[in-house]
Amino acid sequence: MGLLDVLLPELAQVLREPDPEHPDGAGHLFWALLDVLDAERRRGRVFDDAVLFALFFLPIVRARIRENAPDGHPSPGFLTSVLEDLVTPIALRMFLPNAVSHRIKHALSIAGRLSHRPDSRLATRRLAFRDAFPAALNLFELSAMATGRGDELSREWRALWERLQKARKAFEAETGIAAGPTPPARKRRRRGGRRHRQGP
């Protein structure tokens, strides 16, 4: 009926273009993702609003990345800029709560980092403790189901997250202290900056 051109013209435009990542070489991965999502929901699986809305943004973000980073590995700064430029205005237009918009951007950012096997480094554990990690993991799992690629990786990330959740619960039960989410890394202050002189 052409409603998508009115509601989400950015997505409608992307869906008219060939999708090289579609497993069958025709159509668009977006429709395969929706099929997988419907199947999982029929099995009783519940998804956060951030996951549901992120699926609408995912094709737009992927198309922008393909234009500027053909190897599929954009720099963190570029990805952050793309997410801010694309998600924020559409989220405002859709009257999404700020908390949901925030989780969408973070989930999309984290999901792009799950294409690498989890390791034992502290950075990996910190990533899995992020507030948006469960939503990102769900996105990655849905994508793996839709494409037939990345099933093993998604299982490894899921196993890591479950181990960390058990460790967190054990820590809270033993100490009575709630282990909150991992805060974002603070930017380091530059040294050698200008100092204000005190006195004459």
N, C-alpha and C positions, 0 to 999 in steps of 0.2 A: 504493500500500500504506500510505500515511500515515506513512512513515518520516521525511519531512521535518519533520513536526510534532514528532517526537521529537528529531531530530538538530539542526535549526535552526528552532525555532519562530518566531524573529524574522523569518526569511525567509519561512516558510510563511504567516505572517499578511499580509505585504506582498503576496505573490503572489495573494492572494485579492481584493485591491483593484484597481479600474480603474487602468490605466497610461496617462496622457495622452500620454506620449512614445513609445508604441508606434507604429510607422509605419502599421500597418493599423487602428489605432483599436480593436483587440480583442486579447485575450491580454495578454502581458507582455513587455517588452523583454528581460527576463532570459533567456527561452527563445530569443529571436532571437540574443542574444549567445552562448549555448551552441552554437547551430547554426553560427554563424560561426567560433567557436573550433574546433569539430570539423573544419570544412572546411579551416581553415588548418593544423591539425595533420596532416591527411591529405596536405597539400602538402609536408610536411616541416618546417614552421615549429616552432621550439622556444620555449616560453615559460617564464619564471622562475616558481617556486612562488608568488611574491608576486602575479603576474598572475592565476594560476589561483584563488587564494583570494580575491583582491580582487573577482572577479566575484560571489562570494557576498555580499560586504558592500555592493557597489554599489547594489543595489535598496533596501536598508535605509537607507543614507545618503541616497539621493535622496528617499525618502519623508519622512525627517525634515526635509530641507531644504525640501521643498514645503510642509510644515506651518508652518515658521517664516520662510521667505523665498520667498514665492510668485513673485517675479520671477526666481528661480533664481540669484541672486547673493548668497550669504551673506557676511557679514564674515569675514575670516580667523580672527578669534578665535572666532567661533561655529563655523566649520567644524572648527577644531582641537578644540574642546570636544566636538563631535558625534563625531568620529573616535575620540577617547579614550574617550568613554562607551560607544560601540557596539563598536568593534573589540577593545579590550583584554579585556573580560570574555569575549567569545566566543572569542577567540584562546586565552585561558587554558583555557577549557572544552575546546577542541579540541587542547590540548597542542602548539600551534604554537611553534616556537623564537622567542625574543625577536627575533632578527635578522629573521625573516620577518614577524613582527607589526609591527616598526618599518618595514620596507619597504612593507608594505600600507598603513599609515597615510600615509606620505609619498607613495606613488604615487597614492593617491586624492586627496590634497590637491593635488598638482601637476597631475593630470589635469583638475581643475576649472578650472585657469588656462590650459589650452590652447585654450579656445574663442575666444581673441583671437589675431589674426594676429601672428606673431613680428616683432619690429622689431630695430633695431640698438643698442638700449640695453644698457648693461652688465648690468642686472637680468635681461634676457632671456638673455644668455649665461651668467650665473651659474646661472639656473634649469636650463639645458640641461646644466650640468656636475654637477648633483646626482646622488648615487648612485642615487636612485630614479627618475630621469628616464626611462631606457629602459623600465622597467615602466609608468610613467605614459603614455608614448607608445604602448606596445602597447595599453593599455586604451583610449586615445582612438581609436586606429585600429580596434579591434574594435567600438567603439560607432558609429563612422562607417559601417562596413560594415553593421552591424545596422540602423541607422536610415536610411541613405542620405543622411545630412546630415554635413557636415564633412570630406568626402574631400579637398578642396583644402587645408583647414587642416592636416590630418594630413600631407599630402605636404610642405607648407612646413616644418612642424616637423621632419619626418624629414630633409629636405634640410639644415636648419640643424644638426641634431645630427651628421649625417655630416660636414659641413664642419668642425665643431669637433673631431670625433674625428681627422680628417686633420691639423688644425693641432696637436693635442696630440701625435700620433705624430711629426710633423715636429720639434716642439720637443724631445721626448725623444731622438730620434735625433741631433739637432744638439748638444744640451747634455749628454746622458747623465744628465739629472735626470728622475726620474719625476714627472709632473704628477698629483698626487693629486686626489681629489674636492674640490669646493668646500665648505668648512665652513659650518655655519649661521651666519647673521649674529648677531653678539653684541649683546646688549642694552646700550644706552648707560647709563652710570651717571648717575644724577641728580646735578645740581650743587646746591650750596646745602644739602646735608644737614648733619646735626648733626656737629660735630667734637668729638673727644675732647680735653679739655684735658690738657696735659702739665704735671706739676708743680703746686705750690700756686697 
